Amino acid sequence: MKFEDMINKIINCDCYEMIKNIPDKSVDCIYVDIPYLFQQGGTGTSRIALQVQKMKKELKKADIYDGIDYKIFDEFVRILKNVNCFIWCSKEQIFSILDWFNKNTNSTYQILTWNKTNPVPMCNGNWLSDIEYCLYFNRGTKLNNGYELKSKWYVSSLNQNDKILYNHPTIKPLNLVKRHILHTTQPNDIVLDCFCGSGTTCVACQETGRRFIGMEINKEYYEIANKRINGITAWGQASIFTDFDKLEKQKVLNEVE
Ligand SMILES: C[S@@+](CC[C@H](N)C(=O)[O-])C[C@H]1O[C@@H](n2cnc3c(N)ncnc32)[C@H](O)[C@@H]1O
């Protein structure tokens, strides 16, 4: 596939292969939310352990569980004009990703967070999982001004409505992604999200006047993301006309079937 044909599209592919078709120094920003790597745990038959196992099974089914191969970072550095890269990851991945960028690029970093006000209370005697981490790497990229845009943290509840609308277990808040994009890119810039899930980054680009390239390996999520950039929910309605109560009931019915 040619680079020009990827612009403003979501592609159903394995990004490790597809990214090789992107020319050197052609992308302004990479915004990814990578498959997570979790600590072992959640065994046993207590209610909490069973809930943790169910959540991990759901993520595994969606290819969101085994982490990633860091060889893709070489590709990131190759295709970026300047280092300008957001990587959402689990706590377990922070150290190794910081280490990789520290050894292989001259970039500065920030640890950005999404602080959730209503985390799932499954911590089994441990800390609540009420923070998600996003690493940001920069070398030579001009940042835009704006008090809110510059904030390193963002507080909101779990975005249940978007989860219902776009049926993805790790969907990120659209408003937060828009803030990050507005802070670090210029109008018409090209942003790549090669693990795009339900397409949050692509919609954020549409709504801020940036161009995007989305890649997603899972056919179901690819279709959801494609509908989403055309204003259609995972369930086939125009997103502006969504009746959440009806959707919630339908979702429960689907799960029972
Ligand atoms: C953490 S989710 C991204 C969620 C997204 N930020 C959202 O808001 O919907 C990671 C996604 O990467 C996809 N994925 C995993 N391996 C991939 C690969 N090799 N190529 C493309 N996509 C992949 C998974 O199917 C999953 O949907």
The ligand as an SDF file (V2000), in Angstrom:
LIG
                    3D

 27 29  0  0  0  0  0  0  0  0999 V2000
   -4.9700   -0.6860   23.8970 C   0  0  0  0  0  0  0  0  0  0  0  0
   -5.8840   -0.9320   22.4160 S   0  0  0  0  0  0  0  0  0  0  0  0
   -6.1190    0.6700   21.7280 C   0  0  0  0  0  0  0  0  0  0  0  0
   -7.4020    1.3290   22.1690 C   0  0  0  0  0  0  0  0  0  0  0  0
   -7.6000    2.7220   21.5880 C   0  0  0  0  0  0  0  0  0  0  0  0
   -6.6900    3.6720   22.1610 N   0  0  0  0  0  0  0  0  0  0  0  0
   -9.0360    3.2300   21.7560 C   0  0  0  0  0  0  0  0  0  0  0  0
   -9.2340    4.3180   22.3320 O   0  0  0  0  0  0  0  0  0  0  0  0
   -9.9610    2.5500   21.3110 O   0  0  0  0  0  0  0  0  0  0  0  0
   -4.6640   -1.6560   21.3950 C   0  0  0  0  0  0  0  0  0  0  0  0
   -5.1560   -2.1660   20.0580 C   0  0  0  0  0  0  0  0  0  0  0  0
   -4.0390   -2.6580   19.3050 O   0  0  0  0  0  0  0  0  0  0  0  0
   -4.5150   -3.6860   18.4450 C   0  0  0  0  0  0  0  0  0  0  0  0
   -3.3360   -4.4570   17.9900 N   0  0  0  0  0  0  0  0  0  0  0  0
   -2.6220   -5.3950   18.6750 C   0  0  0  0  0  0  0  0  0  0  0  0
   -1.6090   -5.8650   17.9280 N   0  0  0  0  0  0  0  0  0  0  0  0
   -1.6650   -5.1960   16.7370 C   0  0  0  0  0  0  0  0  0  0  0  0
   -0.8730   -5.2440   15.5330 C   0  0  0  0  0  0  0  0  0  0  0  0
    0.1710   -6.0660   15.4250 N   0  0  0  0  0  0  0  0  0  0  0  0
   -1.1990   -4.4130   14.4970 N   0  0  0  0  0  0  0  0  0  0  0  0
   -2.2740   -3.5630   14.6010 C   0  0  0  0  0  0  0  0  0  0  0  0
   -3.0600   -3.4930   15.7100 N   0  0  0  0  0  0  0  0  0  0  0  0
   -2.7600   -4.2930   16.7700 C   0  0  0  0  0  0  0  0  0  0  0  0
   -5.4970   -4.4700   19.3360 C   0  0  0  0  0  0  0  0  0  0  0  0
   -6.4020   -5.2370   18.5750 O   0  0  0  0  0  0  0  0  0  0  0  0
   -6.1510   -3.3400   20.1410 C   0  0  0  0  0  0  0  0  0  0  0  0
   -7.3990   -2.9590   19.5950 O   0  0  0  0  0  0  0  0  0  0  0  0
  1  2  1  0
  2  3  1  0
  2 10  1  0
  3  4  1  0
  4  5  1  0
  5  6  1  0
  5  7  1  0
  7  8  2  0
  7  9  1  0
 10 11  1  0
 11 12  1  0
 11 26  1  0
 12 13  1  0
 13 14  1  0
 13 24  1  0
 14 15  1  0
 14 23  1  0
 15 16  2  0
 16 17  1  0
 17 18  1  0
 17 23  2  0
 18 19  1  0
 18 20  2  0
 20 21  1  0
 21 22  2  0
 22 23  1  0
 24 25  1  0
 24 26  1  0
 26 27  1  0
M  CHG  2   2   1   9  -1
M  END
$$$$
